[in-house]
Amino acid sequence: MELPSGFGLLGRVVFGIRRPRQPILGTELAGEVEAVGSEVTTFKAGDRVFAFPGSRMGCYVEYRCIPATGPVAMKPANLSYEQAAALCFGGSTMLDFFRRGALRSGERVLVNGASGAVGTAAVQLAKHFGAHVTGVCSAANLELVRSIGADQVIDYTKDDFSTSRQTYDVIVDAAGTAPFSRSGRVLSNGGRLLLVLASLTDLLKAPLVGITNTRKVIAGPAAERLEYVHQLGQLATEGKFTPVVDRCYPFEEVRAAHRYVDSGRKRGSVVIRSPKGPVSKFAITSEVHHRLLAPTTVRVREDM
Ligand SMILES: NC(=O)c1ccc[n+]([C@@H]2O[C@H](COP(=O)([O-])OP(=O)(O)OC[C@H]3O[C@@H](n4cnc5c(N)ncnc54)[C@H](OP(=O)(O)O)[C@@H]3O)[C@@H](O)[C@H]2O)c1
């Protein structure tokens, strides 16, 4: 697993020392409720839903049981299952960082890495909150970033935002190339640097910046809150946030999907279609999840 610089040991403690603690990857899903527990009143079989187990993962499955009061909500009717399965990773991350960074309407926001899952969510949500947004990406992605609402775009292969005269109230770094040592000079007084991707050194230094400076650095894992799942569903329904899906891979090509993500070149999210058809070794997993239906859970059949 590729982790930000300095996180090797910590990553093993969190994700498993000798092998992955959670062997089934996948942070979010979309599908149809196939069955509900005897105490569940908020969902019924046939409901179309999306869900965000997040860091608990376990979404590369055909069936997944989720507490009915957990991170599951009705799928916005205007989104495909593929889009709904990509609603939360970037969206929930940026709702949390913008909350911690107290983003206000009218502020100038720069998003570094504006074409990834986090970046495309950052651009759209910052616009929704009333900010003026500048997206930083390569030439190939300028049009995409403009199309999702960025007021200005900067091609990082030609121009360096950190040496221009323009300052920003909030800088989002989703690419890991804009730490405080680089971004600080274009952060306005009272400005906040949101390090979605930070090295361990930059993470540890983050609280110290505010002691000697009017600017703040906010880093660390984003909280995964139920309210974000509902908020993203609502924003998508209203057409204010549409997740960007780059490619969809069949389950059998999950390795190719991961290789593509690891290239660092994806635009928005990559979606895996759930396995279908003849029983495969995967059915064992499905079967385990199948048996887990408790009185308070819903069982979702991933449907894409
Ligand atoms: N702190 C948290 O809780 C949290 C939560 C979620 C995600 N994350 C982290 O956030 C990071 C972003 O994730 P992601 O899924 O959005 O995308 P990603 O796969 O890391 O990024 C893909 C995008 O990054 C762009 N990019 C690459 N190098 C760049 C550079 N030097 N400057 C600007 N853009 C550049 C690429 O565009 P080009 O091809 O145009 O270069 C591509 O579109 C990941 O490292 C992830 O682990 C952290």
The ligand as a Tripos MOL2 file, in Angstrom:
@<TRIPOS>MOLECULE
LIG
   48    52     1     0     0
SMALL
NO_CHARGES

@<TRIPOS>ATOM
      1 N1         -6.7780   13.3890    4.9490 N.am      1 LIG1
      2 C1         -7.7470   12.5590    4.6210 C.2       1 LIG1
      3 O1         -8.5900   12.1830    5.4560 O.2       1 LIG1
      4 C2         -7.8950   12.0940    3.1840 C.ar      1 LIG1
      5 C3         -9.1520   11.6600    2.7540 C.ar      1 LIG1
      6 C4         -9.2820   11.2860    1.4150 C.ar      1 LIG1
      7 C5         -8.1680   11.3030    0.5710 C.ar      1 LIG1
      8 N2         -6.9570   11.6620    1.0510 N.ar      1 LIG1
      9 C6         -5.7840   11.6960    0.1630 C.3       1 LIG1
     10 O2         -5.9810   12.7270   -0.7870 O.3       1 LIG1
     11 C7         -5.2050   12.4570   -1.9280 C.3       1 LIG1
     12 C8         -6.0070   12.7710   -3.1710 C.3       1 LIG1
     13 O3         -6.8360   11.7070   -3.5050 O.3       1 LIG1
     14 P1         -7.6450   11.6720   -4.8990 P.3       1 LIG1
     15 O4         -8.3860   10.3980   -4.9120 O.co2     1 LIG1
     16 O5         -8.3540   12.9500   -5.0760 O.co2     1 LIG1
     17 O6         -6.6260   11.7200   -6.0750 O.3       1 LIG1
     18 P2         -5.2740   11.1410   -6.5890 P.3       1 LIG1
     19 O7         -5.3830    9.8850   -7.2920 O.co2     1 LIG1
     20 O8         -4.2930   11.1600   -5.5160 O.co2     1 LIG1
     21 O9         -4.9430   12.3110   -7.5880 O.3       1 LIG1
     22 C9         -5.2290   12.2450   -8.9430 C.3       1 LIG1
     23 C10        -5.0890   13.6210   -9.5600 C.3       1 LIG1
     24 O10        -3.9500   14.3180   -9.0120 O.3       1 LIG1
     25 C11        -3.4740   15.1990  -10.0070 C.3       1 LIG1
     26 N3         -2.0660   15.5680   -9.7650 N.ar      1 LIG1
     27 C12        -0.9980   14.7340   -9.7570 C.ar      1 LIG1
     28 N4          0.1250   15.4430   -9.5100 N.ar      1 LIG1
     29 C13        -0.2570   16.7410   -9.3460 C.ar      1 LIG1
     30 C14         0.4340   17.9490   -9.0530 C.ar      1 LIG1
     31 N5          1.7650   17.9810   -8.8940 N.pl3     1 LIG1
     32 N6         -0.2830   19.0950   -8.9330 N.ar      1 LIG1
     33 C15        -1.6290   19.0950   -9.0990 C.ar      1 LIG1
     34 N7         -2.3380   17.9770   -9.3940 N.ar      1 LIG1
     35 C16        -1.6620   16.8200   -9.5140 C.ar      1 LIG1
     36 C17        -3.6530   14.3920  -11.2860 C.3       1 LIG1
     37 O11        -3.8630   15.2890  -12.3250 O.3       1 LIG1
     38 P3         -2.8430   15.3870  -13.5620 P.3       1 LIG1
     39 O12        -2.8830   14.0550  -14.2530 O.co2     1 LIG1
     40 O13        -3.4390   16.5070  -14.3280 O.co2     1 LIG1
     41 O14        -1.5060   15.6920  -12.9750 O.co2     1 LIG1
     42 C18        -4.8840   13.5140  -11.0370 C.3       1 LIG1
     43 O15        -6.0460   14.0230  -11.6750 O.3       1 LIG1
     44 C19        -4.7660   10.9840   -1.8220 C.3       1 LIG1
     45 O16        -3.4060   10.9380   -1.4710 O.3       1 LIG1
     46 C20        -5.6270   10.4490   -0.6840 C.3       1 LIG1
     47 O17        -5.0020    9.4090    0.0190 O.3       1 LIG1
     48 C21        -6.7980   12.0720    2.3390 C.ar      1 LIG1
@<TRIPOS>BOND
     1     1     2 1
     2     2     3 2
     3     2     4 1
     4     4     5 ar
     5     4    48 ar
     6     5     6 ar
     7     6     7 ar
     8     7     8 ar
     9     8     9 1
    10     8    48 ar
    11     9    10 1
    12     9    46 1
    13    10    11 1
    14    11    12 1
    15    11    44 1
    16    12    13 1
    17    13    14 1
    18    14    15 2
    19    14    16 1
    20    14    17 1
    21    17    18 1
    22    18    19 2
    23    18    20 1
    24    18    21 1
    25    21    22 1
    26    22    23 1
    27    23    24 1
    28    23    42 1
    29    24    25 1
    30    25    26 1
    31    25    36 1
    32    26    27 ar
    33    26    35 ar
    34    27    28 ar
    35    28    29 ar
    36    29    30 ar
    37    29    35 ar
    38    30    31 1
    39    30    32 ar
    40    32    33 ar
    41    33    34 ar
    42    34    35 ar
    43    36    37 1
    44    36    42 1
    45    37    38 1
    46    38    39 2
    47    38    40 1
    48    38    41 1
    49    42    43 1
    50    44    45 1
    51    44    46 1
    52    46    47 1
@<TRIPOS>SUBSTRUCTURE
     1 LIG1         1 GROUP 0 **** ****
